[in-house]
Amino acid sequence: MDYIAALFPPAVMAVAFTWLIVTIVRSQGGANKFKEDAAVDAALAARAEHADGPAAPRP
Protein backbone atom coordinates (compact mmCIF):
# COMPACT_ATOMS: atom_id res chain seq x y z
CA MET A 1 0.00 0.00 0.00
CA ASP A 2 2.96 2.34 0.42
CA TYR A 3 3.53 2.43 -3.33
CA ILE A 4 -0.08 3.62 -3.86
CA ALA A 5 0.42 6.39 -1.30
CA ALA A 6 3.69 7.35 -3.01
CA LEU A 7 2.21 7.42 -6.53
CA PHE A 8 -1.10 9.14 -5.76
CA PRO A 9 0.12 12.77 -5.43
CA PRO A 10 2.18 12.75 -8.67
CA ALA A 11 -0.72 11.11 -10.52
CA VAL A 12 -3.14 13.77 -9.28
CA MET A 13 -0.72 16.53 -10.27
CA ALA A 14 -0.26 14.99 -13.74
CA VAL A 15 -4.02 14.89 -14.29
CA ALA A 16 -4.43 18.46 -13.05
CA PHE A 17 -1.58 19.70 -15.25
CA THR A 18 -3.04 17.93 -18.29
CA TRP A 19 -6.46 19.47 -17.59
CA LEU A 20 -4.84 22.92 -17.32
CA ILE A 21 -3.03 22.57 -20.64
CA VAL A 22 -6.18 21.31 -22.39
CA THR A 23 -8.15 24.24 -20.99
CA ILE A 24 -5.54 26.74 -22.18
CA VAL A 25 -5.42 25.22 -25.67
CA ARG A 26 -9.21 25.14 -25.98
CA SER A 27 -9.53 28.80 -24.98
CA GLN A 28 -7.21 29.89 -27.80
CA GLY A 29 -8.75 30.86 -31.12
CA GLY A 30 -12.38 30.62 -32.19
CA ALA A 31 -14.92 33.19 -31.05
CA ASN A 32 -12.86 34.00 -27.96
CA LYS A 33 -9.91 35.11 -30.08
CA PHE A 34 -11.79 38.07 -31.54
CA LYS A 35 -13.05 39.09 -28.10
CA GLU A 36 -9.55 38.92 -26.64
CA ASP A 37 -8.04 40.76 -29.60
CA ALA A 38 -10.64 43.52 -29.27
CA ALA A 39 -9.92 43.86 -25.55
CA VAL A 40 -6.17 44.09 -26.18
CA ASP A 41 -6.67 46.63 -28.98
CA ALA A 42 -8.87 48.76 -26.71
CA ALA A 43 -6.31 48.60 -23.90
CA LEU A 44 -3.48 49.57 -26.24
CA ALA A 45 -5.53 52.44 -27.67
CA ALA A 46 -6.31 53.72 -24.17
CA ARG A 47 -2.65 53.43 -23.23
CA ALA A 48 -1.56 55.34 -26.33
CA GLU A 49 -4.20 57.99 -25.67
CA HIS A 50 -2.90 58.56 -22.15
CA ALA A 51 0.70 58.57 -23.36
CA ASP A 52 0.00 61.48 -25.74
CA GLY A 53 -1.16 63.74 -22.92
CA PRO A 54 1.11 66.02 -20.93
CA ALA A 55 3.47 64.20 -18.65
CA ALA A 56 3.01 64.75 -14.94
CA PRO A 57 6.12 65.99 -13.13
CA ARG A 58 7.74 63.38 -10.98
CA PRO A 59 8.97 64.26 -7.50
GUKOL-455969 format. One record per residue: residue number from 0; x, y, z of N, C-alpha, C, O, CB in turn. Coordinates in nm, 4 decimals, padded with zeros to 6 digits, always signed. Each point is the difference from the previous one (the first is absolute). Glycine has a CB too. Example, Ala and Ser with C-alpha at 12.3 -4.5 7.8 and 13.67 -1.06 7.14 Angstrom:
! GUKOL-455969
<zaba nr="0" n_x="+01.3190" n_y="-00.5690" n_z="+00.7800" ca_x="-00.0890" ca_y="+00.1190" ca_z="+00.0000" c_x="+00.0900" c_y="+00.1200" c_z="+00.0000" o_x="+00.1036" o_y="-00.0019" o_z="+00.0665" cb_x="-00.2928" cb_y="-00.1154" cb_z="+00.0581"/>
<zaba nr="1" n_x="+00.1542" n_y="+00.2223" n_z="-00.1966" ca_x="+00.0820" ca_y="+00.1190" ca_z="+00.0060" c_x="-00.0770" c_y="+00.1090" c_z="+00.0730" o_x="+00.0509" o_y="+00.1108" o_z="+00.0169" cb_x="+00.0675" cb_y="-00.1736" cb_z="-00.2314"/>
END
This chain:
! GUKOL-455969
<zaba nr="0" n_x="+00.0807" n_y="-00.1200" n_z="+00.0000" ca_x="-00.0807" ca_y="+00.1200" ca_z="+00.0000" c_x="+00.0850" c_y="+00.1264" c_z="+00.0000" o_x="-00.0484" o_y="+00.1070" o_z="-00.0369" cb_x="-00.1284" cb_y="-00.2336" cb_z="+00.1558"/>
<zaba nr="1" n_x="+00.3024" n_y="+00.1155" n_z="-00.0782" ca_x="+00.0849" ca_y="+00.1187" ca_z="+00.0009" c_x="+00.0242" c_y="+00.0525" c_z="-00.1412" o_x="+00.0114" o_y="+00.1210" o_z="-00.0199" cb_x="+00.0974" cb_y="-00.2045" cb_z="+00.2287"/>
<zaba nr="2" n_x="-00.1009" n_y="-00.0060" n_z="-00.3065" ca_x="+00.0253" ca_y="+00.0455" ca_z="-00.1359" c_x="-00.1205" c_y="+00.0789" c_z="-00.0540" o_x="+00.0173" o_y="+00.0919" o_z="-00.0799" cb_x="+00.1347" cb_y="-00.2910" cb_z="+00.0422"/>
<zaba nr="3" n_x="-00.2736" n_y="+00.1634" n_z="+00.0811" ca_x="-00.1184" ca_y="+00.0768" ca_z="-00.0422" c_x="+00.0041" c_y="+00.1391" c_z="+00.0617" o_x="-00.0282" o_y="+00.0989" o_z="-00.0678" cb_x="-00.1072" cb_y="-00.3112" cb_z="+00.0467"/>
<zaba nr="4" n_x="+00.1702" n_y="+00.2207" n_z="+00.1483" ca_x="+00.0106" ca_y="+00.1292" ca_z="+00.0673" c_x="+00.1100" c_y="+00.0847" c_z="-00.0623" o_x="-00.0117" o_y="+00.1225" o_z="-00.0039" cb_x="-00.0716" cb_y="-00.2265" cb_z="+00.2158"/>
<zaba nr="5" n_x="+00.1895" n_y="+00.0414" n_z="-00.2606" ca_x="+00.1104" ca_y="+00.0739" ca_z="-00.0604" c_x="-00.0348" c_y="+00.0472" c_z="-00.1410" o_x="+00.0470" o_y="+00.1056" o_z="-00.0425" cb_x="+00.1135" cb_y="-00.2394" cb_z="+00.1801"/>
<zaba nr="6" n_x="-00.2414" n_y="+00.0581" n_z="-00.2103" ca_x="-00.0322" ca_y="+00.0351" ca_z="-00.1384" c_x="-00.1232" c_y="+00.0891" c_z="-00.0139" o_x="-00.0189" o_y="+00.0625" o_z="-00.1044" cb_x="+00.1214" cb_y="-00.2766" cb_z="+00.0388"/>
<zaba nr="7" n_x="-00.1853" n_y="+00.2207" n_z="+00.1673" ca_x="-00.1242" ca_y="+00.0763" ca_z="-00.0105" c_x="+00.0226" c_y="+00.1500" c_z="-00.0232" o_x="-00.0586" o_y="+00.0544" o_z="-00.0936" cb_x="-00.0457" cb_y="-00.2240" cb_z="+00.2421"/>
<zaba nr="8" n_x="+00.1863" n_y="+00.2395" n_z="-00.0682" ca_x="+00.0173" ca_y="+00.1437" ca_z="-00.0236" c_x="+00.0560" c_y="+00.0338" c_z="-00.1396" o_x="-00.0525" o_y="+00.0911" o_z="-00.0640" cb_x="+00.0884" cb_y="-00.0678" cb_z="+00.3091"/>
<zaba nr="9" n_x="+00.0676" n_y="-00.0920" n_z="-00.2949" ca_x="+00.0459" ca_y="+00.0321" ca_z="-00.1350" c_x="-00.1052" c_y="-00.0281" c_z="-00.1068" o_x="-00.0086" o_y="+00.0727" o_z="-00.0990" cb_x="+00.2389" cb_y="-00.1225" cb_z="+00.1747"/>
<zaba nr="10" n_x="-00.3099" n_y="-00.0546" n_z="-00.0566" ca_x="-00.1048" ca_y="-00.0316" ca_z="-00.0974" c_x="-00.1063" c_y="+00.1097" c_z="-00.0015" o_x="-00.0466" o_y="+00.0402" o_z="-00.1066" cb_x="+00.0884" cb_y="-00.2865" cb_z="+00.1401"/>
<zaba nr="11" n_x="-00.0797" n_y="+00.2942" n_z="+00.0841" ca_x="-00.0979" ca_y="+00.1090" ca_z="+00.0077" c_x="+00.0559" c_y="+00.1262" c_z="-00.0641" o_x="-00.0716" o_y="+00.0688" o_z="-00.0727" cb_x="-00.0237" cb_y="-00.1673" cb_z="+00.2834"/>
<zaba nr="12" n_x="+00.2197" n_y="+00.1294" n_z="-00.1855" ca_x="+00.0614" ca_y="+00.1188" ca_z="-00.0603" c_x="+00.0092" c_y="-00.0132" c_z="-00.1518" o_x="-00.0193" o_y="+00.0983" o_z="-00.0716" cb_x="+00.1497" cb_y="-00.0615" cb_z="+00.2825"/>
<zaba nr="13" n_x="-00.1013" n_y="-00.1564" n_z="-00.2608" ca_x="+00.0076" ca_y="-00.0212" ca_z="-00.1447" c_x="-00.1360" c_y="+00.0207" c_z="-00.0643" o_x="-00.0097" o_y="+00.0612" o_z="-00.1064" cb_x="+00.1980" cb_y="-00.2226" cb_z="+00.1393"/>
<zaba nr="14" n_x="-00.2928" n_y="+00.1111" n_z="+00.0303" ca_x="-00.1351" ca_y="+00.0193" ca_z="-00.0537" c_x="-00.0385" c_y="+00.1474" c_z="+00.0036" o_x="-00.0573" o_y="+00.0511" o_z="-00.0963" cb_x="-00.0066" cb_y="-00.2822" cb_z="+00.1719"/>
<zaba nr="15" n_x="+00.0941" n_y="+00.2993" n_z="+00.0331" ca_x="-00.0325" ca_y="+00.1421" ca_z="+00.0118" c_x="+00.0770" c_y="+00.0824" c_z="-00.1027" o_x="-00.0560" o_y="+00.0919" o_z="-00.0598" cb_x="+00.0096" cb_y="-00.1240" cb_z="+00.3039"/>
<zaba nr="16" n_x="+00.1737" n_y="+00.0003" n_z="-00.2650" ca_x="+00.0803" ca_y="+00.0734" ca_z="-00.0970" c_x="-00.0523" c_y="-00.0231" c_z="-00.1417" o_x="-00.0063" o_y="+00.0932" o_z="-00.0802" cb_x="+00.2060" cb_y="-00.1118" cb_z="+00.2318"/>
<zaba nr="17" n_x="-00.2369" n_y="-00.1053" n_z="-00.1819" ca_x="-00.0563" ca_y="-00.0305" ca_z="-00.1319" c_x="-00.1299" c_y="+00.0760" c_z="-00.0214" o_x="-00.0224" o_y="+00.0552" o_z="-00.1078" cb_x="+00.1284" cb_y="-00.2825" cb_z="+00.1139"/>
<zaba nr="18" n_x="-00.1918" n_y="+00.2307" n_z="+00.0949" ca_x="-00.1260" ca_y="+00.0750" ca_z="-00.0091" c_x="+00.0274" c_y="+00.1488" c_z="-00.0238" o_x="-00.0688" o_y="+00.0637" o_z="-00.0798" cb_x="-00.0426" cb_y="-00.2314" cb_z="+00.2325"/>
<zaba nr="19" n_x="+00.2111" n_y="+00.2228" n_z="-00.0843" ca_x="+00.0345" ca_y="+00.1408" ca_z="-00.0178" c_x="+00.0460" c_y="+00.0282" c_z="-00.1423" o_x="-00.0433" o_y="+00.0983" o_z="-00.0601" cb_x="+00.1057" cb_y="-00.0855" cb_z="+00.3014"/>
<zaba nr="20" n_x="+00.0233" n_y="-00.0957" n_z="-00.2954" ca_x="+00.0498" ca_y="+00.0192" ca_z="-00.1362" c_x="-00.1140" c_y="-00.0117" c_z="-00.1009" o_x="-00.0085" o_y="+00.0800" o_z="-00.0931" cb_x="+00.2331" cb_y="-00.1707" cb_z="+00.1618"/>
<zaba nr="21" n_x="-00.3115" n_y="-00.0074" n_z="-00.0513" ca_x="-00.1141" ca_y="-00.0161" ca_z="-00.0909" c_x="-00.0907" c_y="+00.1217" c_z="+00.0060" o_x="-00.0486" o_y="+00.0457" o_z="-00.1034" cb_x="+00.0596" cb_y="-00.2943" cb_z="+00.1319"/>
<zaba nr="22" n_x="-00.0345" n_y="+00.3015" n_z="+00.0900" ca_x="-00.0836" ca_y="+00.1185" ca_z="+00.0151" c_x="+00.0631" c_y="+00.1205" c_z="-00.0693" o_x="-00.0701" o_y="+00.0761" o_z="-00.0668" cb_x="-00.0160" cb_y="-00.1662" cb_z="+00.2845"/>
<zaba nr="23" n_x="+00.2158" n_y="+00.1083" n_z="-00.2030" ca_x="+00.0689" ca_y="+00.1119" ca_z="-00.0645" c_x="-00.0074" c_y="-00.0130" c_z="-00.1515" o_x="-00.0262" o_y="+00.0983" o_z="-00.0693" cb_x="+00.1805" cb_y="-00.0783" cb_z="+00.2665"/>
<zaba nr="24" n_x="-00.1319" n_y="-00.1386" n_z="-00.2487" ca_x="-00.0028" ca_y="-00.0209" ca_z="-00.1453" c_x="-00.1403" c_y="+00.0215" c_z="-00.0548" o_x="-00.0159" o_y="+00.0595" o_z="-00.1066" cb_x="+00.2055" cb_y="-00.2223" cb_z="+00.1259"/>
<zaba nr="25" n_x="-00.2905" n_y="+00.1159" n_z="+00.0510" ca_x="-00.1381" ca_y="+00.0172" ca_z="-00.0473" c_x="-00.0428" c_y="+00.1459" c_z="+00.0007" o_x="-00.0822" o_y="+00.0395" o_z="-00.0826" cb_x="+00.0295" cb_y="-00.2668" cb_z="+00.1678"/>
<zaba nr="26" n_x="+00.1059" n_y="+00.3082" n_z="+00.0054" ca_x="-00.0424" ca_y="+00.1395" ca_z="+00.0087" c_x="+00.0681" c_y="+00.0873" c_z="-00.1050" o_x="-00.0349" o_y="+00.1172" o_z="-00.0143" cb_x="-00.0043" cb_y="-00.1499" cb_z="+00.2580"/>
<zaba nr="27" n_x="+00.1341" n_y="-00.0215" n_z="-00.3162" ca_x="+00.0687" ca_y="+00.0761" ca_z="-00.1041" c_x="-00.0781" c_y="-00.0116" c_z="-00.1304" o_x="-00.0497" o_y="-00.1072" o_z="-00.0346" cb_x="+00.2739" cb_y="+00.0687" cb_z="+00.1463"/>
<zaba nr="28" n_x="-00.2344" n_y="+00.1496" n_z="-00.1831" ca_x="-00.0654" ca_y="-00.0024" ca_z="-00.1301" c_x="-00.1513" c_y="-00.0020" c_z="+00.0103" o_x="-00.0561" o_y="+00.0140" o_z="+00.1087" cb_x="+00.2537" cb_y="-00.1308" cb_z="-00.1970"/>
<zaba nr="29" n_x="-00.2633" n_y="+00.0993" n_z="-00.0253" ca_x="-00.1457" ca_y="-00.0048" ca_z="-00.0039" c_x="-00.0614" c_y="+00.1354" c_z="+00.0295" o_x="+00.0609" o_y="+00.1038" o_z="-00.0258" cb_x="-00.0514" cb_y="-00.3415" cb_z="+00.0948"/>
<zaba nr="30" n_x="-00.1299" n_y="+00.2362" n_z="-00.0151" ca_x="-00.0731" ca_y="+00.1229" ca_z="+00.0303" c_x="+00.0707" c_y="+00.0799" c_z="+00.1090" o_x="-00.0064" o_y="+00.1230" o_z="+00.0002" cb_x="-00.2080" cb_y="-00.2352" cb_z="-00.0662"/>
<zaba nr="31" n_x="+00.2813" n_y="+00.0445" n_z="+00.1582" ca_x="+00.0689" ca_y="+00.0695" ca_z="+00.1083" c_x="+00.1164" c_y="+00.0829" c_z="-00.0514" o_x="+00.0334" o_y="+00.1028" o_z="+00.0589" cb_x="-00.1005" cb_y="-00.2850" cb_z="+00.0957"/>
<zaba nr="32" n_x="+00.1292" n_y="+00.1391" n_z="-00.2636" ca_x="+00.1165" ca_y="+00.0709" ca_z="-00.0519" c_x="-00.0363" c_y="+00.1432" c_z="-00.0382" o_x="+00.0746" o_y="+00.0930" o_z="+00.0308" cb_x="+00.0199" cb_y="-00.3102" cb_z="-00.1136"/>
<zaba nr="33" n_x="-00.2068" n_y="+00.2353" n_z="+00.0169" ca_x="-00.0391" ca_y="+00.1343" ca_z="-00.0418" c_x="-00.0342" c_y="+00.0872" c_z="+00.1202" o_x="+00.0298" o_y="+00.1194" o_z="+00.0006" cb_x="-00.1147" cb_y="-00.2132" cb_z="-00.2164"/>
<zaba nr="34" n_x="+00.0226" n_y="+00.0347" n_z="+00.3178" ca_x="-00.0302" ca_y="+00.0740" ca_z="+00.1220" c_x="+00.1287" c_y="+00.0429" c_z="+00.0697" o_x="+00.0122" o_y="+00.1145" o_z="+00.0437" cb_x="-00.2272" cb_y="-00.2423" cb_z="-00.0187"/>
<zaba nr="35" n_x="+00.3104" n_y="+00.0363" n_z="-00.0148" ca_x="+00.1262" ca_y="+00.0318" ca_z="+00.0663" c_x="+00.0787" c_y="+00.1029" c_z="-00.0800" o_x="+00.0587" o_y="+00.0916" o_z="+00.0575" cb_x="-00.0538" cb_y="-00.3214" cb_z="+00.0424"/>
<zaba nr="36" n_x="-00.0034" n_y="+00.2151" n_z="-00.2334" ca_x="+00.0711" ca_y="+00.0959" ca_z="-00.0833" c_x="-00.0610" c_y="+00.1391" c_z="+00.0133" o_x="+00.0727" o_y="+00.0991" o_z="+00.0059" cb_x="-00.0133" cb_y="-00.2830" cb_z="-00.1655"/>
<zaba nr="37" n_x="-00.1925" n_y="+00.1922" n_z="+00.1645" ca_x="-00.0667" ca_y="+00.1289" ca_z="+00.0152" c_x="+00.0336" c_y="+00.0627" c_z="+00.1346" o_x="+00.0208" o_y="+00.1210" o_z="+00.0087" cb_x="-00.2060" cb_y="-00.1996" cb_z="-00.1579"/>
<zaba nr="38" n_x="+00.1906" n_y="-00.0026" n_z="+00.2536" ca_x="+00.0330" ca_y="+00.0521" ca_z="+00.1327" c_x="+00.1435" c_y="+00.0515" c_z="+00.0037" o_x="+00.0268" o_y="+00.1044" o_z="+00.0595" cb_x="-00.1904" cb_y="-00.2643" cb_z="+00.0439"/>
<zaba nr="39" n_x="+00.2555" n_y="+00.0878" n_z="-00.1663" ca_x="+00.1397" ca_y="+00.0439" ca_z="-00.0031" c_x="+00.0135" c_y="+00.1269" c_z="-00.0831" o_x="+00.0719" o_y="+00.0920" o_z="+00.0391" cb_x="+00.0056" cb_y="-00.3300" cb_z="-00.0127"/>
<zaba nr="40" n_x="-00.1455" n_y="+00.2441" n_z="-00.1402" ca_x="+00.0048" ca_y="+00.1205" ca_z="-00.0831" c_x="-00.0539" c_y="+00.1209" c_z="+00.0749" o_x="+00.0565" o_y="+00.1090" o_z="-00.0091" cb_x="-00.0819" cb_y="-00.2509" cb_z="-00.1948"/>
<zaba nr="41" n_x="-00.0832" n_y="+00.1234" n_z="+00.2777" ca_x="-00.0570" ca_y="+00.1103" ca_z="+00.0780" c_x="+00.0959" c_y="+00.0452" c_z="+00.1093" o_x="+00.0151" o_y="+00.1197" o_z="+00.0245" cb_x="-00.2448" cb_y="-00.2066" cb_z="-00.0719"/>
<zaba nr="42" n_x="+00.2946" n_y="-00.0093" n_z="+00.1134" ca_x="+00.0949" ca_y="+00.0354" ca_z="+00.1055" c_x="+00.1207" c_y="+00.0739" c_z="-00.0573" o_x="+00.0477" o_y="+00.0967" o_z="+00.0594" cb_x="-00.1226" cb_y="-00.2962" cb_z="+00.0729"/>
<zaba nr="43" n_x="+00.1239" n_y="+00.1544" n_z="-00.2465" ca_x="+00.1134" ca_y="+00.0682" ca_z="-00.0624" c_x="-00.0382" c_y="+00.1390" c_z="-00.0476" o_x="+00.0804" o_y="+00.0926" o_z="+00.0100" cb_x="+00.0112" cb_y="-00.3134" cb_z="-00.0792"/>
<zaba nr="44" n_x="-00.2128" n_y="+00.2373" n_z="+00.0177" ca_x="-00.0456" ca_y="+00.1314" ca_z="-00.0442" c_x="-00.0122" c_y="+00.0949" c_z="+00.1186" o_x="+00.0386" o_y="+00.1165" o_z="-00.0094" cb_x="-00.1610" cb_y="-00.2227" cb_z="-00.1825"/>
<zaba nr="45" n_x="+00.0689" n_y="+00.0568" n_z="+00.3034" ca_x="-00.0122" ca_y="+00.0825" ca_z="+00.1200" c_x="+00.1375" c_y="+00.0374" c_z="+00.0532" o_x="+00.0211" o_y="+00.1123" o_z="+00.0460" cb_x="-00.2393" cb_y="-00.2231" cb_z="+00.0089"/>
<zaba nr="46" n_x="+00.3110" n_y="+00.0170" n_z="-00.0612" ca_x="+00.1358" ca_y="+00.0279" ca_z="+00.0475" c_x="+00.0673" c_y="+00.1051" c_z="-00.0880" o_x="+00.0668" o_y="+00.0903" o_z="+00.0504" cb_x="-00.0499" cb_y="-00.3246" cb_z="+00.0399"/>
<zaba nr="47" n_x="-00.0346" n_y="+00.2224" n_z="-00.2212" ca_x="+00.0592" ca_y="+00.0974" ca_z="-00.0916" c_x="-00.0647" c_y="+00.1366" c_z="+00.0180" o_x="+00.0672" o_y="+00.1026" o_z="-00.0107" cb_x="-00.0170" cb_y="-00.2860" cb_z="-00.1529"/>
<zaba nr="48" n_x="-00.1796" n_y="+00.1852" n_z="+00.1908" ca_x="-00.0703" ca_y="+00.1265" ca_z="+00.0207" c_x="+00.0534" c_y="+00.0717" c_z="+00.1241" o_x="+00.0184" o_y="+00.1217" o_z="-00.0015" cb_x="-00.2233" cb_y="-00.2174" cb_z="-00.1092"/>
<zaba nr="49" n_x="+00.2292" n_y="+00.0215" n_z="+00.2162" ca_x="+00.0526" ca_y="+00.0593" ca_z="+00.1227" c_x="+00.1470" c_y="+00.0397" c_z="-00.0163" o_x="+00.0461" o_y="+00.0939" o_z="+00.0651" cb_x="-00.2087" cb_y="-00.2314" cb_z="+00.0683"/>
<zaba nr="50" n_x="+00.2347" n_y="+00.0686" n_z="-00.2175" ca_x="+00.1411" ca_y="+00.0309" ca_z="-00.0204" c_x="+00.0175" c_y="+00.1298" c_z="-00.0773" o_x="+00.1028" o_y="+00.0662" o_z="+00.0144" cb_x="-00.0511" cb_y="-00.3101" cb_z="-00.0103"/>
<zaba nr="51" n_x="-00.1496" n_y="+00.2820" n_z="-00.0861" ca_x="+00.0099" ca_y="+00.1226" ca_z="-00.0792" c_x="-00.0240" c_y="+00.1250" c_z="+00.0825" o_x="+00.0383" o_y="+00.1092" o_z="-00.0420" cb_x="-00.1123" cb_y="-00.2385" cb_z="-00.1545"/>
<zaba nr="52" n_x="+00.0125" n_y="+00.1165" n_z="+00.3115" ca_x="-00.0303" ca_y="+00.1140" ca_z="+00.0850" c_x="+00.1246" c_y="+00.0561" c_z="+00.0652" o_x="+00.1077" o_y="-00.0586" o_z="-00.0107" cb_x="-00.3325" cb_y="-00.0364" cb_z="+00.0513"/>
<zaba nr="53" n_x="+00.2112" n_y="+00.2086" n_z="+00.0272" ca_x="+00.1162" ca_y="+00.0586" ca_z="+00.0662" c_x="+00.0495" c_y="-00.0903" c_z="+00.1134" o_x="-00.0791" o_y="-00.0596" o_z="+00.0730" cb_x="-00.0048" cb_y="+00.2898" cb_z="-00.1319"/>
<zaba nr="54" n_x="+00.2109" n_y="-00.2384" n_z="+00.0713" ca_x="+00.0594" ca_y="-00.0842" ca_z="+00.1022" c_x="-00.0065" c_y="+00.0717" c_z="+00.1356" o_x="+00.0270" o_y="+00.1197" o_z="+00.0100" cb_x="+00.1259" cb_y="-00.2272" cb_z="-00.1826"/>
<zaba nr="55" n_x="-00.1880" n_y="+00.0340" n_z="+00.2729" ca_x="-00.0045" ca_y="+00.0572" ca_z="+00.1347" c_x="+00.1417" c_y="+00.0058" c_z="+00.0551" o_x="+00.0779" o_y="-00.0935" o_z="-00.0185" cb_x="-00.3127" cb_y="+00.0045" cb_z="+00.0575"/>
<zaba nr="56" n_x="+00.2686" n_y="+00.1993" n_z="+00.0293" ca_x="+00.1356" ca_y="+00.0080" ca_z="+00.0576" c_x="+00.0167" c_y="-00.1022" c_z="+00.1108" o_x="-00.0902" o_y="-00.0229" o_z="+00.0806" cb_x="+00.1019" cb_y="+00.2668" cb_z="-00.1369"/>
<zaba nr="57" n_x="+00.1044" n_y="-00.3038" n_z="+00.0582" ca_x="+00.0294" ca_y="-00.0986" ca_z="+00.1025" c_x="+00.0798" c_y="+00.0650" c_z="+00.1124" o_x="+00.0877" o_y="+00.0829" o_z="-00.0243" cb_x="-00.0907" cb_y="-00.2675" cb_z="-00.1475"/>
<zaba nr="58" n_x="-00.0284" n_y="+00.1459" n_z="+00.2945" ca_x="+00.0739" ca_y="+00.0610" ca_z="+00.1131" c_x="+00.1419" c_y="-00.0486" c_z="+00.0089" o_x="+00.0741" o_y="+00.0418" o_z="+00.0889" cb_x="-00.2860" cb_y="-00.0219" cb_z="+00.0330"/>
END
